[in-house]
């Protein structure tokens, strides 16, 4: 049994070259039975799509930050960070 089994993990993806490796990281974490949530910046979509990350994480991806929903989305991200046992920023 892994130390990461049954952990809540939040991954923040930015617009850097490391975003290409994010699906592989998420796939490995989900194989260890971790619950992975993903937050993406708009520029990260140039490297990997939200659909790809949603598919491998088996969870919705936070990637749209419109002004109408901004407060609700930011509140959700803050709650995700508080509930996560581990946070990766790529």
Backbone torsions as a table, in degrees:
resi	resn	phi	psi	omega
1	UNK	NA	135.6	-176.9
2	UNK	-85.1	155.5	175.2
3	UNK	-66.0	-27.1	-177.6
4	UNK	-88.6	-2.3	-179.9
5	UNK	-63.8	136.3	178.1
6	UNK	63.7	20.0	178.4
7	UNK	-92.7	147.9	172.0
8	UNK	-91.2	120.8	-175.7
9	UNK	-123.3	132.4	176.5
10	UNK	-109.4	127.5	178.0
11	UNK	-115.6	122.7	174.7
12	UNK	-101.1	123.4	-176.0
13	UNK	-110.6	124.4	177.1
14	UNK	-107.6	-177.2	-174.2
15	UNK	-86.7	46.6	177.8
16	UNK	-112.1	173.1	-176.7
17	UNK	-64.7	-22.8	178.2
18	UNK	-64.4	-19.2	179.6
19	UNK	-60.9	-27.4	178.8
20	UNK	-62.5	-31.0	-177.5
21	UNK	-87.8	-5.9	-175.9
22	UNK	-59.9	-45.0	178.8
23	UNK	-58.9	-37.8	178.5
24	UNK	-65.8	-43.4	178.2
25	UNK	-61.3	-45.9	-179.6
26	UNK	-63.7	-42.2	179.2
27	UNK	-60.5	-42.7	179.4
28	UNK	-65.8	-39.3	179.3
29	UNK	-67.3	-38.8	179.1
30	UNK	-70.5	-30.0	174.8
31	UNK	-64.8	-25.2	177.5
32	UNK	-88.5	10.9	-179.6
33	UNK	65.4	33.2	173.6
34	UNK	-88.3	148.3	175.6
35	UNK	-94.8	108.5	-172.8
36	UNK	-106.3	126.8	173.7
37	UNK	-114.4	146.1	-174.6
38	UNK	-126.6	136.8	172.7
39	UNK	-121.3	129.8	-177.8
40	UNK	-120.0	143.4	170.5
41	UNK	-83.4	159.6	177.8
42	UNK	-58.2	-36.3	-178.8
43	UNK	-72.9	-19.5	178.7
44	UNK	-69.6	-20.4	179.5
45	UNK	-68.1	-13.5	174.7
46	UNK	-73.3	-17.6	-176.9
47	UNK	-107.7	-35.4	-178.1
48	UNK	-151.8	145.5	-175.6
49	UNK	-89.6	152.1	175.5
50	UNK	-60.0	-33.8	179.3
51	UNK	-62.0	-41.8	178.8
52	UNK	-60.9	-47.1	-178.0
53	UNK	-70.3	-33.6	176.4
54	UNK	-65.8	-39.7	-179.5
55	UNK	-66.1	-47.6	-177.1
56	UNK	-75.0	-27.5	179.8
57	UNK	-87.4	-18.3	-177.0
58	UNK	62.7	28.1	178.0
59	UNK	-140.8	161.1	174.4
60	UNK	-67.0	152.1	179.5
61	UNK	-111.6	132.1	174.0
62	UNK	-84.4	112.1	-178.0
63	UNK	-139.1	-12.3	-179.9
64	UNK	-108.0	128.6	-178.9
65	UNK	-125.9	72.0	179.6
66	UNK	-81.3	157.7	-176.6
67	UNK	-67.3	-32.8	-179.4
68	UNK	-67.8	-38.0	-176.4
69	UNK	-102.7	5.6	-171.9
70	UNK	-57.6	-45.2	-177.7
71	UNK	-65.5	-42.5	179.5
72	UNK	-65.3	-43.6	-179.2
73	UNK	-65.6	-46.1	179.4
74	UNK	-62.8	-38.0	176.3
75	UNK	-62.4	-42.1	178.3
76	UNK	-63.4	-41.0	179.5
77	UNK	-66.4	-41.4	178.1
78	UNK	-62.5	-42.5	178.1
79	UNK	-64.1	-39.4	177.1
80	UNK	-60.4	-43.4	-178.4
81	UNK	-65.9	-36.5	179.2
82	UNK	-70.3	-32.0	-178.6
83	UNK	-87.1	-8.6	-176.6
84	UNK	-85.4	140.0	175.6
85	UNK	-85.5	-17.5	-177.2
86	UNK	-151.3	139.8	-179.3
87	UNK	-128.5	127.7	174.2
88	UNK	-109.3	134.7	172.9
89	UNK	-119.4	116.8	-177.7
90	UNK	-112.3	NA	NA
